[in-house]
Amino acid sequence: MMDIHIQSRWTRLCRQYVVLIVAVRMTGSVVLPCVAQESIDLTLQQTRASGVAALQHLSDRNVEKALESLGTAADVLKNVHPTEDEGISAAAGGVFRALNQLDEGERFDLLYKWSMPTDSRKTVRLLTSVVPQVAPPKAFARIIGERPRDETFAIASVGDIRGLFCSGWTLVKVADEIGRLRRLVSELEELAGDKVPNADVLLLLARLADARSDEAKLKDALEQREKQLSDSLEKNAAAENAMSMIDPTNIAVAAAASTVESQRSISESMFKSLVEQTLNGTATSLRSFLRLSHATAVQLARGESGAEAIRQNRLKYWVPTSGATSTLHHRGTTDASWLVHEDHILHLAGSRNDVLFFRYPLVGEFEFRCEAQEGGRITTDGGLVYGGLQFEAIGRSNQLTIWDADIAHSVVKPCPFVRHEARPTFNRMSIRSTAEEAILTANMHPMWFDPASKAGASPWIGLRSFEERRPVFRNLAITGKPVIPREVRLSDGDDLRGWQSNFFGESQPAFANGSMASPSSPQADWSVKSGVITAAKREHGNGINPQSLLRYQRPLLDGELISYEFEYSPDEVHVHPALGRMAFLIEPGGVQVHWMTSGGFEWTGLPADNALLEPLSRRGPRPLPLKEGNWNAVTLARADGKVTLSLNDVVIYQRAVDFGGDHSFGFYRDRTQTAAKIRNVVMTGDWPETLSEDCLANPAVTGNLAAN
């Protein structure tokens, strides 16, 4: 959701629904008409094994051995399959983090030794990978025995292309810092002249990092690489059943070119070709990364504001979020990104189940309507959200699918009313709310009827898109007499409407099918009955991540508050409030904070059972006023960039919200230690009593908002 000021051409592209934006993870392109699956599988086995080994060495604080393990991946990973996970993202992010804890000279020596040819390896070694992008506060450095610094949990980037690790770029940048770049360039020129594999790529990266490089020669080298990429794209388009493989070095070069003002148009063009290469099949996370990278390159080349404008929410009345899981996070998932121009909103890229939520809950007699794109080669398939359910009408299958917030359970209904054409086309979708029910319509045909009692448990309107899909929404309108309730009761009833249990791979029962009751599901990890949310204790198991999280689908914003009650029995029944990836562990002796990790694939070095004591954040008495064998009341409030925690009407903790990611409220526990029992979950906020005139005139209006 960003208002990009890149003038007439951007306006034309957005109106034509052809967005000049691309995202990256690994780039390059080789067309292989018949790629042996066995070869792909063998390569993935090797890269994934090297990633696991590297993470183990990082946990032992041995960055040199971690690098050497990743060397195995670098040696075999010449091209990557757009649909596969190479298993090195977390390790690459962890290696970059560990390297940043070293002084520049030691960092250079390690990377130089790892990269340059040896007697046994006659190649220049390069590794490029997307990496995780959500980092804990620097205070957590104390848990891994380090001093908190801004660089403690550094996220790899190449210029403004965030979340990309390139060993070659890291090497040439540190060489520049210590005055070794010119000498390195000379060595690489000799190696490139001898046709040593990859020497030309590292030389090009070094010249891009060198402010003294000849711009004309640099442009010639980049244009040659751009032409090779473009030619391979044409071959891929002409070949039947061709499988497009991605050369990761092209991603690195495109990203590095964006750092040089005179070469940014070439960077933009390369990213555009990379995105095009992914359109022949599924390439979900890779395509999203490339689209966002392309958008960044466009902004750098032609925008009036900086690259950060791409990642900022410019919509005044809408809030972005995604359903990314811990697995997707450690693979380097891309944050949900939405762009806006006039009354057009476009989902550019995302991580999984991306939703753009209306800022306020709405009930009463009203209608929300819009036109959503469906179909096309780039795959659009826009949908709506209301009542904790997600709706997508697809013309090519003549079906309406209704999902829960986890997109784990669904209902499919025939829907012959949606237009479908070769190119993306628009269909009118609406949510009609009355005192009795909420109705979803597709091109004015009623398709789903939800009792008001169920829809009102999660009365947030939303625009939805899935991962790499790129729909446009237009002509948004809210009519009638919408009411902004003073509170939203999030746990009433027998459905977990709007709750997500899949962050750590957990489950919940299927939702009620219209007026029908929810199916029974005794094996579900989280469930609700008569307004009481419960989760059973689980047995220890090999490889099981003990962390457990139930989170609400919509982020908790500044000026909003969650209150609830939980049952507490020491070592038996206990649950803790969470905001995003941070859990607040309420224990009799005080509060500690916990950063939720990805278990064995954690790039930060934090153990799964980490807990940090922050004495300056503690408030209230010692011990805390916890009632054993009874219900305890908790409030978690966000205001002025801080989160404040109260227990039984006593303030017990306050700290800054100094971490990124989705700030969704949730309930956290160790599933192998305790069960959970929760009731009376209520959200309130500094919401107005009625919608403003500018919102009613254009719900897609933009404004300068503080970070949520």
N, C-alpha and C positions, 0 to 999 in steps of 0.2 A: 504494500500500500504506500506508494510513494508518488509524489507529484514531481515528475522529472521535467525540468525546464530545458528541453532540447529541441525546441521549436518546430518549425513547420513540418519537417520530415517525420519527427516523432508523432506529431498530430495525425498525419496521413496514415502512418503505419498502424497506430492504435485504432483509428476509425476503420481501417480495412481488416482489422483483427489479425494483422501479420506483424508480430512484434520482433523488432530487431534486437534480440537478446539471446545470449547463450551462456551456458554454464559448464564448469569444467571439473574434471577429477583426474582424468588422464587423457592425453590427447594424442592424436596422430592417426594414421589410418593405413591399413593394409587390407586389401580385399582378398579374401581367401575363399574361392568358390566352393571348396570342400575341406573344411577344417576337421581333422580327426578328433572326435570327442575324447578318445583315449589320451591324446596328446594334451588337450586342455585339462583333463582331469589330473594327469600326472603333474603338470605345472602347478595347478592349484594345490595339490597335496604338498608340493615342495614349498610354495610360498606361505601357505598356512602354517606349516610346521616351523618355518623360519620365524614367522610372526610370534608364535607361542614361545619359542626358545628365546627370542629377543626380549619379550616381556618378563620372562623369568630372570634373565640377566639384569634387567633394569631393577627388578625387585631386590636383587643382590647388590645393587649400586655399582654395576660394572658396565659402564657405557661402551667401553671398547669391545667387550664380548657381544653386547647387544648389537652394535654396528656390524660385527663380523657375521652374526646370525642373519641379519638383514642382507648381508652381501650375497647369501645364497639366493634370496628372492631377486635381487638386482641382476644376478647372473643369468637367471632363467626367464625373467619377466620382460621379454622383448616387446610383446604386444599383449594387451589385456582384452578379455571378453567383456563387452559392455554390460552383460547381465549377471556376471559372477562377482563374488566377493573374494578378493585375493588373500584376505586375512592378515593384512599388514598395516591397516590404517591406525589401529591403536598403538602398535609398536613404533611406527614412524612418528606419530605424535609424541610418544614417550621419549624416543631418542632425541627429538628436537628439544623437548623440555630439558632433558638431562644435559645436552650439549650447552644449553644456555646457562647452566649453573657453573660452567667452567670459564676460566679466563680465555681471552681471545687467542693467545698463543697456543694453549693446549687444545683448544677447539680446532684450530687450523691444522695442527700436527695430526690429530686423529683423522680428520676428514681427508687430508692430503694423502696420508698413508693408505686409507681405505679406498680412495678414488683412483689413484694413479696406477699404471701398469706395474706388474711385478714379474719376476722370472717365471713364475708359474701361471700368471694370468696376463695375457697379452692384450687386454682391453682397458679402456677407461670405464670405471664403474659409475653408474648413475642409477638413482632410485627416485621415482616420483609417485606420490600417493596423496589422496585426500586424507585428512586427519580429523579427529574430533574437534568440535568448536565450542563446547560448553565447559568452562573452567570453574573450579571452586574459588572462594576468596583466598587471598594469599596467606591469611592466618593459618590455614590448614597445612602450611609448610612445616609447622612445628611437629606435626604427626609423623612426618617422614624425616625428621631430624635436620631440617634446613631452616635457614633464617628467612622469615617472610620478606619477599621482595616483589616488585611488580613483575619480574621475569620468572618468578617461581613456577607458575603454570602457564608459561608462554605458549601461545597457539601459533603453529607454523603458518606463514603467509609468504607469498611472492608478490611484493609490492602491496597493492590493495586487493589482491585476490586472496581472500581469507580462507584458511582451512586447507592449504596446499603445502605439502612438504616436498622440497626438491633438494636432494643432497648436493647437487652441483651448484645450485643457487646459494645454498648455505655456505658452501666452501668459498665461492668467489666473493661473497659479501664480507666474510671474515678476513679473507686475503686483502681486500681493500682497506679494512679497518686497521690492519697491522702493517700496511705498506708493502705487501707481497704480491699485489695483483699484477703489476707489469712483468715481474719475473715469471709468474704463473702463466700469463699470456704467451710469453716467449716459449716456454716449455710446451704448451699446448699447440702452438703454431708448428713446432717441429714434429709433434706426434700426429697432428692432422695431415701434415705433408707426407708422412709415412703411412697414411691411411689406417691408423690405429682406430679400431671401432670406438665410436662415441666421442673421440677427441674433438671432432668438428662441433658436436653439440655443446660440450663443455666450453670450447673456445668461444662459441657464439654467446653463451651465457656470460662468460667473462667480459667479452667486449660490450655487452649490454650493461654490465655493472660498472664499466670503466668510463668515467666522464670524459676521458681524453680520446675516446675511440673516434675514428673517421666515420662521420654520419653517413656519407655516401656509400662507403663499403659496407657499413652495417645494414643499410637499407637494401643493398643488392643481395646480401646473404639472407635476409629475412624474406625478401620477395621470392627468392628461389625456393625457400622452404614452404612459403605460402602457396606457390604454384604446384609443388609436389602434392601438397595436401588437397588442393582443388582438383588436380588431375585424378587423384585416387578416388575422390568423391564421384567424379564422372564415371569412372570405371565401375564403381560400386553400383551406380544407378543403372548402368547398362547390363550388368551381370545378373542372370536369373539365379534366385536362391543363394545369392552371395551373402556371406556373413562378414560384416564389417568389424574388423579388429582395431583397437585403438593403441597407437604408439604413445606411451606416456610422455616421451620427450617433447612432443608437439605441444602438450598442455603447458609444460614448463617454459618452453620458448615463447608461447603466446602470452603467458602471464608475465614473463620477464620483459617482453617488448612493451607491455603496458606501463612500465616504470620510466620509459624514455619518451618524453613528450613528442618528439619528431617521429616516433615509430608506432604511435598508438592506433593509427588507422589500420596498420597491418595486424596489430594485435586483435583489433575488432574483427577484421576479416577472417583471421585464423579461427577465432572462437566461433564465428558464424558457421564456418565449414565443419567444425567439430560437432556442433549441435546437429547440423544436417546429417552427419554420419550416423547419429543415433536414431534417426527417424524411421529406419527400415524395420525396426522390431522393438522389443521391450528393452529399455535401458534406464530404468526408473531413477535410481539415485544419481547415476552418472549424468543423465540428461538434465536433471535439476541443477546439479553443480555447474554444468557447462552453461546453462541458460543464465544463471546468476552471474557467472564470470563474464559472459558476453555482455550482460547488462552493465556490469561494472566497467568493461572496456568501452562501451558506448558512452557511458557517463563521463569517463575520463577524456575521451576523444572529443566529445561535442557538448557536454553538459556545462551549465553555468555554475552549478554547485559541485561539491566534492563527491567522491565515490561513496561516502557514507550515506548520501541521499537515497541510494538504492535500498539500504537496509532500514530506513526510518519509516515509521508509520505516519503518513500524512493525512489519513482519513480522520475526521473529527469525531465521528460517532461509531467507529468500528474498531474491533480489537482482533489481531491475528493470533492464531495458535495452531498447533499441530499435534497429532497423536503419536509422535515418535517414541519408540520404546528404547530401553537401555541398549538393546542389540543394535538398533539403528544408530544410536548416538556413538557407540564405539566404532562403527564403520564410517563415521564422518558424514553423517546426514546433514542436509542443507535446511536451514531455517525457512519457514514459510515466508514467501515474499509476494506481496500484492502491489500492483501499480494502479494509479488512478489518473485519468484525464477527463475533465469535465464530468459527464455522468457515466463514464465507462470505467469499470473496475476489472482488472485482469489479474488472474492468478499466474504468476510467472514461474515459480518453482516452489518446491516444498519437500517434505520428508516422508509423509505418509498420508494421513487423513487430515488435510488442512482445512480449517474453518475460519472464516472471517465473521466474528460475532458482533451483533449490534450491541452497543455499549450499555443499554438499559434493558431490563426485563420488561416484556409487554404482555398484558392480559386485557380482557374486556372485548368490546365490539370493535374490531378493526380488520383491515386487510393489508397485508404486505405483498406486493407483487413486483416482479422484475422480469426481464428477458434474459435467459441463460443460453449459452452456446452448447451445441451438441454436434458430434461427428467431426469429420475432417481427418486428413493425414496426420496432423500433429496431435490428434486426440484431445478433445476439449471436455465434454461431458460435465458441465456444471450442474450443481444441485443445490438444494435448500436444507436448512436445519430448523427444527422447532420441536419443543416438547421433549428434548433429549434424543430425538430420532433424526436420521439423516435420509434424505430422499434424492434419488437420481432416476430420471426418466430417460430411457435410451431408445431412440427411434430405430436404430439398426436391428434391435432385437424386439421392438414393440413391448418393452417391459418397464415397469416401475419397480425399483428395488428400495426397500426400507431397511436401514441398518441401525444398530445401536451405536453408542459412542465409541465402542471398541472396534466396530466393524467386524465383530466376531459372530454375530447372529443376524439373520436377515429374513425378510419376507419378500417374495417376488410375486407381482401381480401383472396380468396382461394390461398393456397400455398402448392401444393403437392410435392414440391422438397426438403423438409427437412426430414432428416432421424430421426426415432424415435425408440429407443430400450428400453429394460427393465432397462438397466444401462445407466448412462449419456453418451451421445455420442457427437461428434463434428460435426459441420456444418460450411462450409465456408461462411462468410458474407463479403460484401464489399460495399464501397461507391466509386462510380466513378464520378468524377467531370469533366465537360467540360465547355467551354465558354457559352454553351446554357442551360445545365441542370445538375442536380445531380441525379444519379441513384443508388438505393439500389438493390443489387443482393443477392440471396440466393442460395448457391451452383451453382454459375455462371449463374443463371437465373434472368434476370431483372424483378423486382417486383414493383418498385415505381419510378416515374419520377417526378422530381421537377424542375420547371423553375429556372434558375440560379439567376434571380432577387429576388426570394423568399428565396432560400437556402442561398444566400449571406448575408441576413439580420442577420443570426446567424451561421456563418461558423465555428462552433466548432465541431470537431469529438469527440465522446464520447463512452465509454463502459458503458452499463447500466445493472442494476439488481434491482429487487424489494424486499426491506425489508429483509425477512428472507431467500431468495433464495441464492444459493451458486454456481454460475457458475465459471468455469475457462475459461480464454481466452489465446490463444497461437498463435505463429507464426504471430505476428503483423508485418506488412510491409507497408511502404509508397513508392510508385513508381511514375514515371512520372516527371512532372515539377510543383510541388506545389509552390504557391506564398503566402507569408505572407503579407497581406495587411497592409498599413500604418495606417488605421483606419477601424473601423467597425461601420456602421450606424445602430443603434439598433431600430430606430422607423420608418424607411422608409416603405412605402407601406400601406396595409390595413389589415395586420395580426400582432398579437402580438407574432411573432415567438420568442421562447426562453424566454418569460416572464411568471412569475408565479403570479397568483392573489389569490391563495387559502390559504395563511398563516392565514388570519383571516376569512376564509370561503367565500371569495368573488369570483366573476366569471368574465369570459371574453367570447367573441363569439367563436364559433367553428372555427378551422383553415380551409383554403382553401383546397379542395380535389384535389390535383394535380394542373392542370391548371384551375380548376373551381374557381369561386369567393367564398369568405367566406360567410356562411349563415348569414342572418341578425339576430340580437339578441338584441332587444331594452332594455331588462331587465338586460343586463350584467352590472356589476359594473364598469369594465374598458374596454375600446375599443380604436381602432385607426382607423383613416380615413385620407387618403392622407398624412400620416406622422405626424399627430397630435394625441397624446394620450389624452383621456378625461375620466373623471369620474364625475358622477353627485353627488350632495349633497343628502343625505338620511335623512328621518325623524327619530326623536328619537323613540325608541321602548323599551318595557320592556325587560331587559336582553340582549340588543344588545351591543356588544363591539364597541365603537365608533372608535377604531383604524382601520386604513385602510392602506394596503401595496401592492404595485406592485413591485416585485423584479425580477432582471435578473437571469437567471438560473445558470450562471457561476460566481464563486467568483471573486471579484476584488483583484488582487494581488499587492504586493509591486512593484513599478515601473510602475503602470498603472493609467490611469486617465479617468474620465467620464466628459463630458461637455454636457450641454443641456440648453434650454430656457424654462421658465415657465411664464405663465400669472399671474399677481398679481392685485387683487382688494380686498381691506381690507374687511374681514368678508364674502367674497363671493367666490373668486377663489384664492386658495393658496395651495402650495404643498412644501414639504421639502425633502432634500436628506437624504438617510439612508445608513448605512453600517452595515450589519448583523442586530442585534436587536437594534442598536442605531440609532436614528433619530436626525438630526441637525435642530432645529427649528429656521428658519430665520425670525425674526421679526424686525420691524423698530428700536427698542431699542437695538438690539443685538441678539446673538445666545445663545440658551439654548439647552441642550441635553436631550433627552427623551429615556427611556428604554422601549421597547415594551413588554408588559406583556401579561399574559394569562387571563386577566379579573378576573372573580370570582374564578379562580383556580390558582392564582399567589402565588408561594411559598416564594418569596422574601419579601413580605409585602409592595411592592411598589404599589401605586394606579395607575389606568389605565391612569390618566391624569398627571402623574409625569413629572416634568421639572426641570432640575438642572442648576444652574448658575455656571459657572466656569470662574471667572474673569481672571485667569492667562492664559487661553486658547484663550481669545478674542484678535483679531487683528483689525486694521483698524479704521475708523472714527466712531463717534457716532453723530447722528444716522447713521444706515447703508444706503448705496446708493440704496435703493429699489425704483423702478419706479412704481408708482401707475397707474393702468389702462393701463399697457404696458407690453411688454415682458422683462424679466430679464435673464441675462446669468449667469450660475453657473458652476463651475468646482469643482469636488471632486477628489483629487489626493492622492495616497498612495505612500510613499517613506520613507525609513529608519525607518520603524516601526511607522510612524506617518500618520495622515490624515490631509490634508490641504484643507480648503474650501475658495473659492473665489466667490465674487458676483460682476458682472459687472466690471471684471478685477481688483478688489480690494481684497486682502487677508483679510478675516474677522475672521478666526478661525483656530486653529491648536491644536491638542491633540494627545496623544499616543493611539495606538490601543492596549488597555490593557484588552481586553475582548475576549472570545472565541466564538465558534460556527462558522457557515458558514458566511464568510464575503462577502455576495452578496450585490451588489448595489441595491438600491430601491428608490421608491417614497412613502413618508409617508404623511398622513393627518388625521385629525379628520373628518370622513365622515358625521357626523351630523352638522358640522360647515361650511365646504367649499367644493366646487367642485374643480376639477383639470384640467389643460390644459397645455400640455407639447409638445415640438417639438425639432427636431434636436439633438436627443440623440446620442452621438458619444463616442466610447471607443477607446483609443489609449494606447500604451504601449512601453516599451523599448524592443520591439521585434526585433530579428535579421531579416535581409532581406532574408536569406535563411536558410534552415534546416542544422544543423551541420552533419558532417560525422558519429559521434557516434549515432545520432538519426536515420539516414537513415539505418545504419547497424543493429540497434536493438532499435526500439522505446520504448522498456521496460527496457532500461538501467537504473541503479540506480545511485544515487549520494548523497552526503551530502548537503542537501539544508537547508537554513534558513527557519524558520517558515513563512508560507504565510500570 
